């Protein structure tokens, strides 16, 4: 799934502050979450797509790393993004 430029800009504006601030941890976590949700739906239909499954696992790991970084850096920002995106922790 390729997100359009407008969709990415909207996602970063909502979670990262501005549409140009693509490097913020919140924006990247939101982008990974969007992609993870899409791949999860794809894998429900295509169970034997092992390459996509591997990509999904790697993406979840990257998002986890960003969440860990945010926890160490600023717990309030971490709690806010987890609540916004509806993540478990």
HTML snippet that shows the backbone in 3Dmol.js (N, CA, C, O; Angstrom):
<script src="https://3Dmol.org/build/3Dmol-min.js"></script>
<div id="view" style="width:600px;height:400px;position:relative"></div>
<script>
const pdb = `
ATOM      1  N   UNK A   1       0.848  -1.171   0.000  1.00  0.00           N
ATOM      2  CA  UNK A   1       0.000   0.000   0.000  1.00  0.00           C
ATOM      3  C   UNK A   1       0.886   1.224   0.000  1.00  0.00           C
ATOM      4  O   UNK A   1       1.794   1.357   0.821  1.00  0.00           O
ATOM      5  N   UNK A   2       0.615   2.093  -0.911  1.00  0.00           N
ATOM      6  CA  UNK A   2       1.348   3.333  -0.978  1.00  0.00           C
ATOM      7  C   UNK A   2       0.396   4.460  -0.596  1.00  0.00           C
ATOM      8  O   UNK A   2      -0.622   4.675  -1.254  1.00  0.00           O
ATOM      9  N   UNK A   3       0.729   5.167   0.456  1.00  0.00           N
ATOM     10  CA  UNK A   3      -0.096   6.310   0.848  1.00  0.00           C
ATOM     11  C   UNK A   3       0.202   7.478  -0.075  1.00  0.00           C
ATOM     12  O   UNK A   3       1.353   7.695  -0.455  1.00  0.00           O
ATOM     13  N   UNK A   4      -0.816   8.221  -0.430  1.00  0.00           N
ATOM     14  CA  UNK A   4      -0.601   9.392  -1.270  1.00  0.00           C
ATOM     15  C   UNK A   4       0.100  10.471  -0.466  1.00  0.00           C
ATOM     16  O   UNK A   4       0.116  10.428   0.764  1.00  0.00           O
ATOM     17  N   UNK A   5       0.677  11.433  -1.161  1.00  0.00           N
ATOM     18  CA  UNK A   5       1.372  12.533  -0.489  1.00  0.00           C
ATOM     19  C   UNK A   5       0.436  13.299   0.426  1.00  0.00           C
ATOM     20  O   UNK A   5       0.820  13.725   1.515  1.00  0.00           O
ATOM     21  N   UNK A   6      -0.797  13.468  -0.028  1.00  0.00           N
ATOM     22  CA  UNK A   6      -1.774  14.205   0.771  1.00  0.00           C
ATOM     23  C   UNK A   6      -2.123  13.450   2.050  1.00  0.00           C
ATOM     24  O   UNK A   6      -2.250  14.043   3.121  1.00  0.00           O
ATOM     25  N   UNK A   7      -2.278  12.126   1.919  1.00  0.00           N
ATOM     26  CA  UNK A   7      -2.614  11.311   3.093  1.00  0.00           C
ATOM     27  C   UNK A   7      -1.477  11.330   4.106  1.00  0.00           C
ATOM     28  O   UNK A   7      -1.720  11.432   5.309  1.00  0.00           O
ATOM     29  N   UNK A   8      -0.221  11.233   3.621  1.00  0.00           N
ATOM     30  CA  UNK A   8       0.926  11.292   4.518  1.00  0.00           C
ATOM     31  C   UNK A   8       1.028  12.653   5.178  1.00  0.00           C
ATOM     32  O   UNK A   8       1.286  12.750   6.378  1.00  0.00           O
ATOM     33  N   UNK A   9       0.825  13.710   4.395  1.00  0.00           N
ATOM     34  CA  UNK A   9       0.902  15.069   4.949  1.00  0.00           C
ATOM     35  C   UNK A   9      -0.157  15.261   6.034  1.00  0.00           C
ATOM     36  O   UNK A   9       0.110  15.874   7.068  1.00  0.00           O
ATOM     37  N   UNK A  10      -1.345  14.743   5.797  1.00  0.00           N
ATOM     38  CA  UNK A  10      -2.421  14.843   6.777  1.00  0.00           C
ATOM     39  C   UNK A  10      -2.078  14.057   8.051  1.00  0.00           C
ATOM     40  O   UNK A  10      -2.329  14.515   9.166  1.00  0.00           O
ATOM     41  N   UNK A  11      -1.505  12.875   7.860  1.00  0.00           N
ATOM     42  CA  UNK A  11      -1.109  12.040   8.992  1.00  0.00           C
ATOM     43  C   UNK A  11      -0.037  12.725   9.838  1.00  0.00           C
ATOM     44  O   UNK A  11      -0.123  12.747  11.065  1.00  0.00           O
ATOM     45  N   UNK A  12       0.976  13.285   9.169  1.00  0.00           N
ATOM     46  CA  UNK A  12       2.039  13.979   9.894  1.00  0.00           C
ATOM     47  C   UNK A  12       1.536  15.265  10.535  1.00  0.00           C
ATOM     48  O   UNK A  12       1.988  15.635  11.619  1.00  0.00           O
ATOM     49  N   UNK A  13       0.612  15.945   9.883  1.00  0.00           N
ATOM     50  CA  UNK A  13       0.062  17.176  10.468  1.00  0.00           C
ATOM     51  C   UNK A  13      -0.747  16.854  11.721  1.00  0.00           C
ATOM     52  O   UNK A  13      -0.730  17.613  12.690  1.00  0.00           O
ATOM     53  N   UNK A  14      -1.444  15.742  11.698  1.00  0.00           N
ATOM     54  CA  UNK A  14      -2.271  15.365  12.846  1.00  0.00           C
ATOM     55  C   UNK A  14      -1.426  14.906  14.028  1.00  0.00           C
ATOM     56  O   UNK A  14      -1.718  15.251  15.174  1.00  0.00           O
ATOM     57  N   UNK A  15      -0.385  14.133  13.754  1.00  0.00           N
ATOM     58  CA  UNK A  15       0.385  13.531  14.840  1.00  0.00           C
ATOM     59  C   UNK A  15       1.758  14.155  15.047  1.00  0.00           C
ATOM     60  O   UNK A  15       2.287  14.101  16.158  1.00  0.00           O
ATOM     61  N   UNK A  16       2.348  14.742  14.018  1.00  0.00           N
ATOM     62  CA  UNK A  16       3.717  15.233  14.141  1.00  0.00           C
ATOM     63  C   UNK A  16       3.832  16.730  14.334  1.00  0.00           C
ATOM     64  O   UNK A  16       4.944  17.237  14.480  1.00  0.00           O
ATOM     65  N   UNK A  17       2.744  17.445  14.340  1.00  0.00           N
ATOM     66  CA  UNK A  17       2.793  18.897  14.502  1.00  0.00           C
ATOM     67  C   UNK A  17       2.509  19.618  13.200  1.00  0.00           C
ATOM     68  O   UNK A  17       1.506  20.322  13.084  1.00  0.00           O
ATOM     69  N   UNK A  18       3.389  19.446  12.211  1.00  0.00           N
ATOM     70  CA  UNK A  18       3.183  20.055  10.904  1.00  0.00           C
ATOM     71  C   UNK A  18       3.343  18.980   9.824  1.00  0.00           C
ATOM     72  O   UNK A  18       3.883  17.904  10.079  1.00  0.00           O
ATOM     73  N   UNK A  19       2.871  19.287   8.633  1.00  0.00           N
ATOM     74  CA  UNK A  19       2.964  18.327   7.533  1.00  0.00           C
ATOM     75  C   UNK A  19       4.409  18.115   7.103  1.00  0.00           C
ATOM     76  O   UNK A  19       4.745  17.057   6.571  1.00  0.00           O
ATOM     77  N   UNK A  20       5.273  19.111   7.327  1.00  0.00           N
ATOM     78  CA  UNK A  20       6.679  19.013   6.926  1.00  0.00           C
ATOM     79  C   UNK A  20       7.525  18.289   7.970  1.00  0.00           C
ATOM     80  O   UNK A  20       8.647  17.878   7.672  1.00  0.00           O
ATOM     81  N   UNK A  21       7.010  18.126   9.183  1.00  0.00           N
ATOM     82  CA  UNK A  21       7.770  17.509  10.270  1.00  0.00           C
ATOM     83  C   UNK A  21       7.635  15.997  10.195  1.00  0.00           C
ATOM     84  O   UNK A  21       6.933  15.388  11.002  1.00  0.00           O
ATOM     85  N   UNK A  22       8.313  15.392   9.218  1.00  0.00           N
ATOM     86  CA  UNK A  22       8.182  13.952   9.004  1.00  0.00           C
ATOM     87  C   UNK A  22       9.119  13.150   9.886  1.00  0.00           C
ATOM     88  O   UNK A  22       9.027  11.923   9.915  1.00  0.00           O
ATOM     89  N   UNK A  23      10.006  13.799  10.598  1.00  0.00           N
ATOM     90  CA  UNK A  23      10.984  13.099  11.410  1.00  0.00           C
ATOM     91  C   UNK A  23      10.574  12.924  12.851  1.00  0.00           C
ATOM     92  O   UNK A  23      11.277  12.255  13.609  1.00  0.00           O
ATOM     93  N   UNK A  24       9.461  13.502  13.256  1.00  0.00           N
ATOM     94  CA  UNK A  24       9.056  13.397  14.653  1.00  0.00           C
ATOM     95  C   UNK A  24       8.692  11.946  14.969  1.00  0.00           C
ATOM     96  O   UNK A  24       8.176  11.220  14.119  1.00  0.00           O
ATOM     97  N   UNK A  25       8.968  11.547  16.194  1.00  0.00           N
ATOM     98  CA  UNK A  25       8.686  10.170  16.594  1.00  0.00           C
ATOM     99  C   UNK A  25       7.197   9.876  16.501  1.00  0.00           C
ATOM    100  O   UNK A  25       6.807   8.793  16.064  1.00  0.00           O
ATOM    101  N   UNK A  26       6.355  10.831  16.908  1.00  0.00           N
ATOM    102  CA  UNK A  26       4.910  10.612  16.856  1.00  0.00           C
ATOM    103  C   UNK A  26       4.425  10.393  15.430  1.00  0.00           C
ATOM    104  O   UNK A  26       3.601   9.514  15.177  1.00  0.00           O
ATOM    105  N   UNK A  27       4.934  11.191  14.500  1.00  0.00           N
ATOM    106  CA  UNK A  27       4.540  11.058  13.100  1.00  0.00           C
ATOM    107  C   UNK A  27       4.954   9.724  12.519  1.00  0.00           C
ATOM    108  O   UNK A  27       4.192   9.089  11.791  1.00  0.00           O
ATOM    109  N   UNK A  28       6.180   9.298  12.845  1.00  0.00           N
ATOM    110  CA  UNK A  28       6.657   8.024  12.322  1.00  0.00           C
ATOM    111  C   UNK A  28       5.893   6.856  12.934  1.00  0.00           C
ATOM    112  O   UNK A  28       5.595   5.880  12.246  1.00  0.00           O
ATOM    113  N   UNK A  29       5.577   6.949  14.216  1.00  0.00           N
ATOM    114  CA  UNK A  29       4.790   5.891  14.864  1.00  0.00           C
ATOM    115  C   UNK A  29       3.415   5.793  14.226  1.00  0.00           C
ATOM    116  O   UNK A  29       2.908   4.695  13.993  1.00  0.00           O
ATOM    117  N   UNK A  30       2.810   6.943  13.944  1.00  0.00           N
ATOM    118  CA  UNK A  30       1.491   6.952  13.298  1.00  0.00           C
ATOM    119  C   UNK A  30       1.558   6.339  11.898  1.00  0.00           C
ATOM    120  O   UNK A  30       0.663   5.593  11.498  1.00  0.00           O
ATOM    121  N   UNK A  31       2.620   6.655  11.159  1.00  0.00           N
ATOM    122  CA  UNK A  31       2.782   6.100   9.818  1.00  0.00           C
ATOM    123  C   UNK A  31       2.980   4.584   9.879  1.00  0.00           C
ATOM    124  O   UNK A  31       2.369   3.847   9.104  1.00  0.00           O
ATOM    125  N   UNK A  32       3.831   4.117  10.794  1.00  0.00           N
ATOM    126  CA  UNK A  32       4.024   2.681  10.951  1.00  0.00           C
ATOM    127  C   UNK A  32       2.724   1.996  11.346  1.00  0.00           C
ATOM    128  O   UNK A  32       2.425   0.907  10.856  1.00  0.00           O
ATOM    129  N   UNK A  33       1.958   2.614  12.216  1.00  0.00           N
ATOM    130  CA  UNK A  33       0.692   2.022  12.646  1.00  0.00           C
ATOM    131  C   UNK A  33      -0.264   1.890  11.468  1.00  0.00           C
ATOM    132  O   UNK A  33      -0.942   0.872  11.327  1.00  0.00           O
ATOM    133  N   UNK A  34      -0.320   2.897  10.635  1.00  0.00           N
ATOM    134  CA  UNK A  34      -1.180   2.856   9.445  1.00  0.00           C
ATOM    135  C   UNK A  34      -0.762   1.706   8.525  1.00  0.00           C
ATOM    136  O   UNK A  34      -1.603   0.951   8.037  1.00  0.00           O
ATOM    137  N   UNK A  35       0.533   1.585   8.298  1.00  0.00           N
ATOM    138  CA  UNK A  35       1.035   0.532   7.418  1.00  0.00           C
ATOM    139  C   UNK A  35       0.840  -0.852   8.042  1.00  0.00           C
ATOM    140  O   UNK A  35       0.516  -1.809   7.339  1.00  0.00           O
ATOM    141  N   UNK A  36       1.034  -0.960   9.353  1.00  0.00           N
ATOM    142  CA  UNK A  36       0.852  -2.235  10.050  1.00  0.00           C
ATOM    143  C   UNK A  36      -0.599  -2.686   9.952  1.00  0.00           C
ATOM    144  O   UNK A  36      -0.874  -3.861   9.710  1.00  0.00           O
ATOM    145  N   UNK A  37      -1.519  -1.762  10.137  1.00  0.00           N
ATOM    146  CA  UNK A  37      -2.942  -2.107  10.033  1.00  0.00           C
ATOM    147  C   UNK A  37      -3.283  -2.601   8.633  1.00  0.00           C
ATOM    148  O   UNK A  37      -4.043  -3.555   8.472  1.00  0.00           O
ATOM    149  N   UNK A  38      -2.716  -1.945   7.621  1.00  0.00           N
ATOM    150  CA  UNK A  38      -2.976  -2.358   6.240  1.00  0.00           C
ATOM    151  C   UNK A  38      -2.422  -3.764   5.977  1.00  0.00           C
ATOM    152  O   UNK A  38      -3.103  -4.603   5.387  1.00  0.00           O
ATOM    153  N   UNK A  39      -1.185  -4.016   6.418  1.00  0.00           N
ATOM    154  CA  UNK A  39      -0.580  -5.324   6.184  1.00  0.00           C
ATOM    155  C   UNK A  39      -1.294  -6.422   6.959  1.00  0.00           C
ATOM    156  O   UNK A  39      -1.369  -7.560   6.496  1.00  0.00           O
ATOM    157  N   UNK A  40      -1.813  -6.092   8.127  1.00  0.00           N
ATOM    158  CA  UNK A  40      -2.559  -7.068   8.910  1.00  0.00           C
ATOM    159  C   UNK A  40      -3.810  -7.511   8.154  1.00  0.00           C
ATOM    160  O   UNK A  40      -4.132  -8.698   8.114  1.00  0.00           O
ATOM    161  N   UNK A  41      -4.509  -6.549   7.559  1.00  0.00           N
ATOM    162  CA  UNK A  41      -5.689  -6.890   6.760  1.00  0.00           C
ATOM    163  C   UNK A  41      -5.304  -7.732   5.547  1.00  0.00           C
ATOM    164  O   UNK A  41      -6.015  -8.671   5.190  1.00  0.00           O
ATOM    165  N   UNK A  42      -4.184  -7.398   4.915  1.00  0.00           N
ATOM    166  CA  UNK A  42      -3.709  -8.159   3.760  1.00  0.00           C
ATOM    167  C   UNK A  42      -3.413  -9.608   4.159  1.00  0.00           C
ATOM    168  O   UNK A  42      -3.749 -10.540   3.430  1.00  0.00           O
ATOM    169  N   UNK A  43      -2.781  -9.785   5.320  1.00  0.00           N
ATOM    170  CA  UNK A  43      -2.418 -11.139   5.743  1.00  0.00           C
ATOM    171  C   UNK A  43      -3.618 -11.970   6.182  1.00  0.00           C
ATOM    172  O   UNK A  43      -3.554 -13.199   6.183  1.00  0.00           O
ATOM    173  N   UNK A  44      -4.709 -11.310   6.553  1.00  0.00           N
ATOM    174  CA  UNK A  44      -5.917 -12.065   6.872  1.00  0.00           C
ATOM    175  C   UNK A  44      -6.465 -12.744   5.623  1.00  0.00           C
ATOM    176  O   UNK A  44      -7.041 -13.829   5.704  1.00  0.00           O
ATOM    177  N   UNK A  45      -6.285 -12.107   4.473  1.00  0.00           N
ATOM    178  CA  UNK A  45      -6.771 -12.667   3.212  1.00  0.00           C
ATOM    179  C   UNK A  45      -5.748 -13.608   2.578  1.00  0.00           C
ATOM    180  O   UNK A  45      -6.116 -14.588   1.930  1.00  0.00           O
ATOM    181  N   UNK A  46      -4.451 -13.303   2.769  1.00  0.00           N
ATOM    182  CA  UNK A  46      -3.373 -14.056   2.125  1.00  0.00           C
ATOM    183  C   UNK A  46      -2.457 -14.646   3.191  1.00  0.00           C
ATOM    184  O   UNK A  46      -1.391 -14.104   3.483  1.00  0.00           O
ATOM    185  N   UNK A  47      -2.888 -15.758   3.763  1.00  0.00           N
ATOM    186  CA  UNK A  47      -2.177 -16.329   4.911  1.00  0.00           C
ATOM    187  C   UNK A  47      -0.767 -16.771   4.582  1.00  0.00           C
ATOM    188  O   UNK A  47       0.102 -16.724   5.452  1.00  0.00           O
ATOM    189  N   UNK A  48      -0.513 -17.193   3.373  1.00  0.00           N
ATOM    190  CA  UNK A  48       0.793 -17.774   3.037  1.00  0.00           C
ATOM    191  C   UNK A  48       1.772 -16.771   2.432  1.00  0.00           C
ATOM    192  O   UNK A  48       2.791 -17.169   1.867  1.00  0.00           O
ATOM    193  N   UNK A  49       1.483 -15.506   2.538  1.00  0.00           N
ATOM    194  CA  UNK A  49       2.372 -14.471   2.022  1.00  0.00           C
ATOM    195  C   UNK A  49       3.452 -14.194   3.076  1.00  0.00           C
ATOM    196  O   UNK A  49       3.335 -13.272   3.884  1.00  0.00           O
ATOM    197  N   UNK A  50       4.495 -15.010   3.044  1.00  0.00           N
ATOM    198  CA  UNK A  50       5.507 -14.972   4.102  1.00  0.00           C
ATOM    199  C   UNK A  50       6.407 -13.739   4.011  1.00  0.00           C
ATOM    200  O   UNK A  50       6.910 -13.265   5.030  1.00  0.00           O
ATOM    201  N   UNK A  51       6.610 -13.225   2.819  1.00  0.00           N
ATOM    202  CA  UNK A  51       7.422 -12.010   2.689  1.00  0.00           C
ATOM    203  C   UNK A  51       6.730 -10.827   3.355  1.00  0.00           C
ATOM    204  O   UNK A  51       7.379 -10.024   4.026  1.00  0.00           O
ATOM    205  N   UNK A  52       5.443 -10.719   3.175  1.00  0.00           N
ATOM    206  CA  UNK A  52       4.688  -9.644   3.823  1.00  0.00           C
ATOM    207  C   UNK A  52       4.667  -9.846   5.324  1.00  0.00           C
ATOM    208  O   UNK A  52       4.723  -8.880   6.085  1.00  0.00           O
ATOM    209  N   UNK A  53       4.587 -11.098   5.754  1.00  0.00           N
ATOM    210  CA  UNK A  53       4.599 -11.384   7.189  1.00  0.00           C
ATOM    211  C   UNK A  53       5.919 -10.939   7.813  1.00  0.00           C
ATOM    212  O   UNK A  53       5.936 -10.371   8.905  1.00  0.00           O
ATOM    213  N   UNK A  54       7.018 -11.199   7.117  1.00  0.00           N
ATOM    214  CA  UNK A  54       8.330 -10.779   7.602  1.00  0.00           C
ATOM    215  C   UNK A  54       8.411  -9.256   7.669  1.00  0.00           C
ATOM    216  O   UNK A  54       8.916  -8.699   8.643  1.00  0.00           O
ATOM    217  N   UNK A  55       7.918  -8.594   6.640  1.00  0.00           N
ATOM    218  CA  UNK A  55       7.912  -7.133   6.621  1.00  0.00           C
ATOM    219  C   UNK A  55       7.087  -6.574   7.779  1.00  0.00           C
ATOM    220  O   UNK A  55       7.467  -5.587   8.409  1.00  0.00           O
ATOM    221  N   UNK A  56       5.968  -7.212   8.045  1.00  0.00           N
ATOM    222  CA  UNK A  56       5.104  -6.785   9.143  1.00  0.00           C
ATOM    223  C   UNK A  56       5.836  -6.903  10.483  1.00  0.00           C
ATOM    224  O   UNK A  56       5.785  -5.984  11.301  1.00  0.00           O
ATOM    225  N   UNK A  57       6.505  -8.015  10.704  1.00  0.00           N
ATOM    226  CA  UNK A  57       7.229  -8.220  11.958  1.00  0.00           C
ATOM    227  C   UNK A  57       8.341  -7.175  12.113  1.00  0.00           C
ATOM    228  O   UNK A  57       8.554  -6.649  13.205  1.00  0.00           O
ATOM    229  N   UNK A  58       9.045  -6.879  11.021  1.00  0.00           N
ATOM    230  CA  UNK A  58      10.108  -5.876  11.081  1.00  0.00           C
ATOM    231  C   UNK A  58       9.534  -4.493  11.377  1.00  0.00           C
ATOM    232  O   UNK A  58      10.125  -3.722  12.133  1.00  0.00           O
ATOM    233  N   UNK A  59       8.394  -4.180  10.788  1.00  0.00           N
ATOM    234  CA  UNK A  59       7.756  -2.887  11.016  1.00  0.00           C
ATOM    235  C   UNK A  59       7.288  -2.728  12.462  1.00  0.00           C
ATOM    236  O   UNK A  59       7.413  -1.658  13.058  1.00  0.00           O
ATOM    237  N   UNK A  60       6.748  -3.815  13.012  1.00  0.00           N
ATOM    238  CA  UNK A  60       6.313  -3.787  14.411  1.00  0.00           C
ATOM    239  C   UNK A  60       7.519  -3.542  15.312  1.00  0.00           C
ATOM    240  O   UNK A  60       7.420  -2.811  16.297  1.00  0.00           O
ATOM    241  N   UNK A  61       8.654  -4.148  14.981  1.00  0.00           N
ATOM    242  CA  UNK A  61       9.877  -3.943  15.753  1.00  0.00           C
ATOM    243  C   UNK A  61      10.362  -2.502  15.691  1.00  0.00           C
ATOM    244  O   UNK A  61      10.798  -1.943  16.698  1.00  0.00           O
ATOM    245  N   UNK A  62      10.284  -1.905  14.511  1.00  0.00           N
ATOM    246  CA  UNK A  62      10.690  -0.496  14.372  1.00  0.00           C
ATOM    247  C   UNK A  62       9.776   0.418  15.174  1.00  0.00           C
ATOM    248  O   UNK A  62      10.232   1.354  15.831  1.00  0.00           O
ATOM    249  N   UNK A  63       8.475   0.130  15.112  1.00  0.00           N
ATOM    250  CA  UNK A  63       7.538   0.947  15.885  1.00  0.00           C
ATOM    251  C   UNK A  63       7.794   0.782  17.375  1.00  0.00           C
ATOM    252  O   UNK A  63       7.730   1.754  18.128  1.00  0.00           O
ATOM    253  N   UNK A  64       8.083  -0.439  17.804  1.00  0.00           N
ATOM    254  CA  UNK A  64       8.388  -0.693  19.212  1.00  0.00           C
ATOM    255  C   UNK A  64       9.631   0.088  19.650  1.00  0.00           C
ATOM    256  O   UNK A  64       9.669   0.636  20.752  1.00  0.00           O
ATOM    257  N   UNK A  65      10.646   0.134  18.781  1.00  0.00           N
ATOM    258  CA  UNK A  65      11.867   0.887  19.090  1.00  0.00           C
ATOM    259  C   UNK A  65      11.563   2.368  19.251  1.00  0.00           C
ATOM    260  O   UNK A  65      12.070   3.015  20.167  1.00  0.00           O
ATOM    261  N   UNK A  66      10.744   2.900  18.367  1.00  0.00           N
ATOM    262  CA  UNK A  66      10.371   4.313  18.471  1.00  0.00           C
ATOM    263  C   UNK A  66       9.563   4.578  19.733  1.00  0.00           C
ATOM    264  O   UNK A  66       9.741   5.608  20.383  1.00  0.00           O
ATOM    265  N   UNK A  67       8.681   3.659  20.079  1.00  0.00           N
ATOM    266  CA  UNK A  67       7.899   3.821  21.308  1.00  0.00           C
ATOM    267  C   UNK A  67       8.802   3.755  22.543  1.00  0.00           C
ATOM    268  O   UNK A  67       8.599   4.501  23.501  1.00  0.00           O
ATOM    269  N   UNK A  68       9.796   2.867  22.522  1.00  0.00           N
ATOM    270  CA  UNK A  68      10.747   2.788  23.636  1.00  0.00           C
ATOM    271  C   UNK A  68      11.545   4.077  23.752  1.00  0.00           C
ATOM    272  O   UNK A  68      11.770   4.580  24.852  1.00  0.00           O
ATOM    273  N   UNK A  69      11.975   4.612  22.605  1.00  0.00           N
ATOM    274  CA  UNK A  69      12.703   5.884  22.599  1.00  0.00           C
ATOM    275  C   UNK A  69      11.852   6.992  23.204  1.00  0.00           C
ATOM    276  O   UNK A  69      12.327   7.780  24.021  1.00  0.00           O
ATOM    277  N   UNK A  70      10.610   7.040  22.801  1.00  0.00           N
ATOM    278  CA  UNK A  70       9.711   8.081  23.290  1.00  0.00           C
ATOM    279  C   UNK A  70       9.444   7.921  24.780  1.00  0.00           C
ATOM    280  O   UNK A  70       9.279   8.910  25.493  1.00  0.00           O
ATOM    281  N   UNK A  71       9.402   6.683  25.251  1.00  0.00           N
ATOM    282  CA  UNK A  71       9.221   6.441  26.682  1.00  0.00           C
ATOM    283  C   UNK A  71      10.383   7.020  27.477  1.00  0.00           C
ATOM    284  O   UNK A  71      10.181   7.649  28.516  1.00  0.00           O
ATOM    285  N   UNK A  72      11.597   6.806  26.988  1.00  0.00           N
ATOM    286  CA  UNK A  72      12.782   7.315  27.680  1.00  0.00           C
ATOM    287  C   UNK A  72      12.871   8.835  27.590  1.00  0.00           C
ATOM    288  O   UNK A  72      13.285   9.496  28.542  1.00  0.00           O
ATOM    289  N   UNK A  73      12.483   9.384  26.442  1.00  0.00           N
ATOM    290  CA  UNK A  73      12.636  10.812  26.185  1.00  0.00           C
ATOM    291  C   UNK A  73      11.572  11.642  26.911  1.00  0.00           C
ATOM    292  O   UNK A  73      11.891  12.605  27.608  1.00  0.00           O
ATOM    293  N   UNK A  74      10.300  11.253  26.734  1.00  0.00           N
ATOM    294  CA  UNK A  74       9.198  12.032  27.310  1.00  0.00           C
ATOM    295  C   UNK A  74       7.973  11.127  27.473  1.00  0.00           C
ATOM    296  O   UNK A  74       7.306  10.785  26.497  1.00  0.00           O
ATOM    297  N   UNK A  75       7.695  10.752  28.701  1.00  0.00           N
ATOM    298  CA  UNK A  75       6.611   9.800  28.979  1.00  0.00           C
ATOM    299  C   UNK A  75       5.249  10.380  28.616  1.00  0.00           C
ATOM    300  O   UNK A  75       4.366   9.642  28.178  1.00  0.00           O
ATOM    301  N   UNK A  76       5.067  11.661  28.786  1.00  0.00           N
ATOM    302  CA  UNK A  76       3.769  12.276  28.475  1.00  0.00           C
ATOM    303  C   UNK A  76       3.457  12.188  26.985  1.00  0.00           C
ATOM    304  O   UNK A  76       2.322  11.903  26.604  1.00  0.00           O
ATOM    305  N   UNK A  77       4.458  12.431  26.144  1.00  0.00           N
ATOM    306  CA  UNK A  77       4.262  12.303  24.694  1.00  0.00           C
ATOM    307  C   UNK A  77       3.963  10.854  24.330  1.00  0.00           C
ATOM    308  O   UNK A  77       3.130  10.586  23.464  1.00  0.00           O
ATOM    309  N   UNK A  78       4.642   9.919  24.990  1.00  0.00           N
ATOM    310  CA  UNK A  78       4.412   8.488  24.762  1.00  0.00           C
ATOM    311  C   UNK A  78       2.963   8.124  25.088  1.00  0.00           C
ATOM    312  O   UNK A  78       2.282   7.479  24.291  1.00  0.00           O
ATOM    313  N   UNK A  79       2.508   8.539  26.254  1.00  0.00           N
ATOM    314  CA  UNK A  79       1.139   8.213  26.662  1.00  0.00           C
ATOM    315  C   UNK A  79       0.116   8.838  25.720  1.00  0.00           C
ATOM    316  O   UNK A  79      -0.910   8.230  25.417  1.00  0.00           O
ATOM    317  N   UNK A  80       0.400  10.056  25.257  1.00  0.00           N
ATOM    318  CA  UNK A  80      -0.528  10.741  24.351  1.00  0.00           C
ATOM    319  C   UNK A  80      -0.659  10.000  23.035  1.00  0.00           C
ATOM    320  O   UNK A  80      -1.771   9.789  22.550  1.00  0.00           O
ATOM    321  N   UNK A  81       0.485   9.595  22.440  1.00  0.00           N
ATOM    322  CA  UNK A  81       0.428   8.933  21.133  1.00  0.00           C
ATOM    323  C   UNK A  81      -0.200   7.546  21.248  1.00  0.00           C
ATOM    324  O   UNK A  81      -0.910   7.115  20.339  1.00  0.00           O
ATOM    325  N   UNK A  82       0.051   6.846  22.348  1.00  0.00           N
ATOM    326  CA  UNK A  82      -0.539   5.519  22.536  1.00  0.00           C
ATOM    327  C   UNK A  82      -2.054   5.645  22.663  1.00  0.00           C
ATOM    328  O   UNK A  82      -2.801   4.830  22.122  1.00  0.00           O
ATOM    329  N   UNK A  83      -2.493   6.657  23.370  1.00  0.00           N
ATOM    330  CA  UNK A  83      -3.942   6.871  23.540  1.00  0.00           C
ATOM    331  C   UNK A  83      -4.586   7.287  22.218  1.00  0.00           C
ATOM    332  O   UNK A  83      -5.673   6.813  21.886  1.00  0.00           O
ATOM    333  N   UNK A  84      -3.930   8.164  21.465  1.00  0.00           N
ATOM    334  CA  UNK A  84      -4.462   8.626  20.181  1.00  0.00           C
ATOM    335  C   UNK A  84      -4.632   7.484  19.196  1.00  0.00           C
ATOM    336  O   UNK A  84      -5.656   7.375  18.523  1.00  0.00           O
ATOM    337  N   UNK A  85      -3.602   6.624  19.119  1.00  0.00           N
ATOM    338  CA  UNK A  85      -3.610   5.564  18.120  1.00  0.00           C
ATOM    339  C   UNK A  85      -4.305   4.299  18.598  1.00  0.00           C
ATOM    340  O   UNK A  85      -4.551   3.387  17.809  1.00  0.00           O
ATOM    341  N   UNK A  86      -4.620   4.243  19.886  1.00  0.00           N
ATOM    342  CA  UNK A  86      -5.308   3.085  20.402  1.00  0.00           C
ATOM    343  C   UNK A  86      -4.432   1.845  20.498  1.00  0.00           C
ATOM    344  O   UNK A  86      -4.905   0.723  20.317  1.00  0.00           O
ATOM    345  N   UNK A  87      -3.149   2.057  20.783  1.00  0.00           N
ATOM    346  CA  UNK A  87      -2.243   0.923  20.973  1.00  0.00           C
ATOM    347  C   UNK A  87      -2.439   0.349  22.359  1.00  0.00           C
ATOM    348  O   UNK A  87      -2.947   1.040  23.242  1.00  0.00           O
ATOM    349  N   UNK A  88      -2.060  -0.866  22.569  1.00  0.00           N
ATOM    350  CA  UNK A  88      -2.344  -1.557  23.816  1.00  0.00           C
ATOM    351  C   UNK A  88      -1.656  -0.936  25.012  1.00  0.00           C
ATOM    352  O   UNK A  88      -2.290  -0.670  26.033  1.00  0.00           O
ATOM    353  N   UNK A  89      -0.359  -0.704  24.886  1.00  0.00           N
ATOM    354  CA  UNK A  89       0.393  -0.266  26.068  1.00  0.00           C
ATOM    355  C   UNK A  89       0.182   1.180  26.358  1.00  0.00           C
ATOM    356  O   UNK A  89       0.744   1.705  27.320  1.00  0.00           O
TER     357      UNK A  89
END
`;
const viewer = $3Dmol.createViewer("view");
viewer.addModel(pdb, "pdb");
viewer.setStyle({}, {cartoon: {color: "spectrum"}});
viewer.zoomTo();
viewer.render();
</script>
